[in-house]
């Protein structure tokens, strides 16, 4: 499986999870989806890219930011979620 195919499948699954949680646990859906979005953001920003000896790099590449936008759209959340906790 190619990386693009894997990413597409993951986005599809996030859409399915979003729909499922909206149906089965509507009171918890917003918090849960925001938490998933936050997990994705933290993973993307886990290491700096570029720069020299840890200076001047960026926390997320353009590709990672684009993927975060896709994830947010699949979940129906804002991609700028900062401190979400599940089931808040």
HELIX and SHEET records of a PDB file:
HELIX    1   1 UNK A    3  UNK A   24  1                                  22    
HELIX    2   2 UNK A   26  UNK A   44  1                                  19    
HELIX    3   3 UNK A   62  UNK A   75  1                                  14    
END                                                                             
